[in-house]
Amino acid sequence: MSAQLHELGRNEDQTIIIGAGLAGLSCAFELVDQGKSVLILEAAPYVGGRTGNWNERGMEVESGFHKFIGYYKELPKLLERAGIDLDEMLVWETTMQVRHPDAEEYGEFGLDIIHAPLKTLSGMLGNNDFITPGDKASLVPFLAAGFKDCVSRPEELDEISLLDFAKQHGVNEQALQRIVEPLSSGIFFMPLEQYSAYAFFGLFLPGIPRIHKMRIGAFTGGMTDVMCSPLAAAIEQKGGRIRTNSPVTRLLYGTDGTDGLEGVELEDGELIPATRVVVAANIRRSQQLLEEHFSEHEWFQPFLSLDAMPHVTVQFESELPLLPEDRTTFGPGTDIGSFGEQSRTTFRGRPGRASIILVNPDELIDLSDEEIWNRTQKGLIDIGLAEGVSSVTDYRIVRGNENFYRIAPGNERKRPEQVTPIRGLYLAGDYTKQPMFTTMEGAVLSGQKAAAGILDEST
Ligand SMILES: Cc1cc2nc3c(=O)[nH]c(=O)nc-3n(C[C@H](O)[C@H](O)[C@H](O)COP(=O)(O)OP(=O)(O)OC[C@H]3O[C@@H](n4cnc5c(N)ncnc54)[C@H](O)[C@@H]3O)c2cc1C
């Protein structure tokens, strides 16, 4: 095999990146920007990974309901450097809603202190029929202690569940259900008892000094179309190469008697040589690729034991829009996590088009599409959206069980760094160590960290 690789040009200084999600794309962009030779190999027929859209049996779908958070820093900078106009790619929302089955009123909260200051302040001070002043007061010690612990003792905070932490700090039941649940399970699907308190506070902490940037962006089209394909085109323009439909099945390591990465093998048996390989696949696929060679290696042990969590999303078309505006909405107290109408933003051209992330995916992942759909309808009816549900014409369930690292207590320390002790081997992906958890911003940061490691090594 070694001889074959040499014949194929092993001496060329090429970096292979496995995976064209945002982590792989951001890593590639930084490398080609510095004149490096890069080849991205992507298993799917399209770029974008979890920030992708595709046609699923006749319906345009996405991996799930995605929002661009205004306090992200590296993702917007990367896109601007790639020539992508954020104002064309996004529509900014100024409020979000929370609907609870037991509440008489829904809560409406302003998000944007700069562009919608009155809505933002009245959301905080008002909504008293949805969440009482007593509920709000019960959150104060919890938030103060959580943000403080997040800075001063993050490892310990990661040992405790969000539910236990909230109870320890006196959050009352209604505040827990109507505020904490949407901001945790509504975003990362997991029930509060399985959710790391560190993951909750850590996600919002970088937003505090950037509160003036806080707002939520809805995509103006499918994410492959408006974000990832243009980013891929910018990489190609700078000399990078991207091959889709190219699943990597093996890392080639140690075949010439040395202890470095030599290249990869594709599913069809093709061998491609490389000086270094960045594994930027989702967590389970990355673990599978690494296990063959490194299952006994001490450095990889914590990462190989890092558990993944599934996700289940529902997307549907209807004759009537589900909601009067395309804005982020939460459905605590039901199976509905976060959701939104998208017929005026991401998937236009239909009278109604909604996207929903369901909570507690461990319970749902093995159910049939029909069972999941029935639970979704019930959740929507419980929060007062029966009319929209009655006009649904078609739906798709989009699910996965290998993409996210589980944001459970004790898992933070298992996340690997991007630079590994193996010569020529780098990792990127939202599961790797970076402060923005399992988000688009986190994926971009991870790709940048991998690229920085490569550029450091070659200077
Ligand atoms: C339902 C849902 C909702 C979300 N909502 C938000 C949100 O609102 N805001 C936010 O910031 N983030 C959100 N995220 C998270 C965000 O999408 C991810 O954090 C980010 O896209 C991860 O990027 P990545 O590059 O690390 O991984 P991925 O996007 O998973 O990319 C990995 C790529 O590797 C490829 N691959 C895997 N194995 C191989 C192989 N053997 N060979 C070649 N290629 C391979 C895959 O096909 C994939 O393209 C959401 C995700 C989901 C699923």
The ligand as an SDF file (V2000), in Angstrom:
LIG
                    3D

 53 58  0  0  0  0  0  0  0  0999 V2000
  -31.8980   19.8980   13.9840 C   0  0  0  0  0  0  0  0  0  0  0  0
  -30.7080   20.7720   14.1950 C   0  0  0  0  0  0  0  0  0  0  0  0
  -30.8820   22.0800   14.6070 C   0  0  0  0  0  0  0  0  0  0  0  0
  -29.7800   22.8940   14.8310 C   0  0  0  0  0  0  0  0  0  0  0  0
  -29.9610   24.2060   15.1620 N   0  0  0  0  0  0  0  0  0  0  0  0
  -28.9130   25.0330   15.2410 C   0  0  0  0  0  0  0  0  0  0  0  0
  -29.1060   26.4300   15.4250 C   0  0  0  0  0  0  0  0  0  0  0  0
  -30.2360   26.9130   15.4810 O   0  0  0  0  0  0  0  0  0  0  0  0
  -28.0040   27.2150   15.5280 N   0  0  0  0  0  0  0  0  0  0  0  0
  -26.7420   26.7100   15.4600 C   0  0  0  0  0  0  0  0  0  0  0  0
  -25.7740   27.4920   15.5430 O   0  0  0  0  0  0  0  0  0  0  0  0
  -26.5260   25.3930   15.2640 N   0  0  0  0  0  0  0  0  0  0  0  0
  -27.5810   24.5530   15.1450 C   0  0  0  0  0  0  0  0  0  0  0  0
  -27.3820   23.2100   14.9260 N   0  0  0  0  0  0  0  0  0  0  0  0
  -26.0170   22.6740   15.0320 C   0  0  0  0  0  0  0  0  0  0  0  0
  -25.1660   22.8800   13.7880 C   0  0  0  0  0  0  0  0  0  0  0  0
  -25.8560   22.4560   12.6400 O   0  0  0  0  0  0  0  0  0  0  0  0
  -23.9200   22.0430   13.9490 C   0  0  0  0  0  0  0  0  0  0  0  0
  -23.2760   22.3700   15.1540 O   0  0  0  0  0  0  0  0  0  0  0  0
  -22.9070   22.2300   12.8190 C   0  0  0  0  0  0  0  0  0  0  0  0
  -23.5370   22.2580   11.5740 O   0  0  0  0  0  0  0  0  0  0  0  0
  -21.9030   21.0940   12.8720 C   0  0  0  0  0  0  0  0  0  0  0  0
  -20.9880   21.1990   11.8070 O   0  0  0  0  0  0  0  0  0  0  0  0
  -19.8260   20.1140   11.6740 P   0  0  0  0  0  0  0  0  0  0  0  0
  -19.0600   20.4750   10.4760 O   0  0  0  0  0  0  0  0  0  0  0  0
  -19.1200   19.9880   12.9770 O   0  0  0  0  0  0  0  0  0  0  0  0
  -20.5700   18.7180   11.4620 O   0  0  0  0  0  0  0  0  0  0  0  0
  -21.5480   18.2400   10.2860 P   0  0  0  0  0  0  0  0  0  0  0  0
  -22.3330   19.3770    9.7780 O   0  0  0  0  0  0  0  0  0  0  0  0
  -22.2690   17.0700   10.8250 O   0  0  0  0  0  0  0  0  0  0  0  0
  -20.5500   17.8070    9.1210 O   0  0  0  0  0  0  0  0  0  0  0  0
  -19.9150   16.5660    9.0630 C   0  0  0  0  0  0  0  0  0  0  0  0
  -19.8070   16.1730    7.6030 C   0  0  0  0  0  0  0  0  0  0  0  0
  -19.0040   15.0180    7.5050 O   0  0  0  0  0  0  0  0  0  0  0  0
  -19.5590   14.1870    6.5060 C   0  0  0  0  0  0  0  0  0  0  0  0
  -19.0520   12.8340    6.7220 N   0  0  0  0  0  0  0  0  0  0  0  0
  -19.3360   11.9900    7.7430 C   0  0  0  0  0  0  0  0  0  0  0  0
  -18.6580   10.8470    7.6230 N   0  0  0  0  0  0  0  0  0  0  0  0
  -17.9140   10.9640    6.5030 C   0  0  0  0  0  0  0  0  0  0  0  0
  -17.0090   10.0960    5.8300 C   0  0  0  0  0  0  0  0  0  0  0  0
  -16.7070    8.8940    6.3140 N   0  0  0  0  0  0  0  0  0  0  0  0
  -16.4350   10.5240    4.6800 N   0  0  0  0  0  0  0  0  0  0  0  0
  -16.7070   11.7640    4.1660 C   0  0  0  0  0  0  0  0  0  0  0  0
  -17.5780   12.6120    4.7580 N   0  0  0  0  0  0  0  0  0  0  0  0
  -18.1580   12.2190    5.9150 C   0  0  0  0  0  0  0  0  0  0  0  0
  -21.0660   14.3310    6.7150 C   0  0  0  0  0  0  0  0  0  0  0  0
  -21.7890   13.9090    5.5900 O   0  0  0  0  0  0  0  0  0  0  0  0
  -21.1660   15.8190    6.9910 C   0  0  0  0  0  0  0  0  0  0  0  0
  -21.3420   16.5520    5.8090 O   0  0  0  0  0  0  0  0  0  0  0  0
  -28.4670   22.3720   14.6780 C   0  0  0  0  0  0  0  0  0  0  0  0
  -28.3050   21.0650   14.2000 C   0  0  0  0  0  0  0  0  0  0  0  0
  -29.4090   20.2830   13.9520 C   0  0  0  0  0  0  0  0  0  0  0  0
  -29.2200   18.8740   13.4160 C   0  0  0  0  0  0  0  0  0  0  0  0
  1  2  1  0
  2  3  1  0
  2 52  2  0
  3  4  2  0
  4  5  1  0
  4 50  1  0
  5  6  2  0
  6  7  1  0
  6 13  1  0
  7  8  2  0
  7  9  1  0
  9 10  1  0
 10 11  2  0
 10 12  1  0
 12 13  2  0
 13 14  1  0
 14 15  1  0
 14 50  1  0
 15 16  1  0
 16 17  1  0
 16 18  1  0
 18 19  1  0
 18 20  1  0
 20 21  1  0
 20 22  1  0
 22 23  1  0
 23 24  1  0
 24 25  2  0
 24 26  1  0
 24 27  1  0
 27 28  1  0
 28 29  2  0
 28 30  1  0
 28 31  1  0
 31 32  1  0
 32 33  1  0
 33 34  1  0
 33 48  1  0
 34 35  1  0
 35 36  1  0
 35 46  1  0
 36 37  1  0
 36 45  1  0
 37 38  2  0
 38 39  1  0
 39 40  1  0
 39 45  2  0
 40 41  1  0
 40 42  2  0
 42 43  1  0
 43 44  2  0
 44 45  1  0
 46 47  1  0
 46 48  1  0
 48 49  1  0
 50 51  2  0
 51 52  1  0
 52 53  1  0
M  END
$$$$
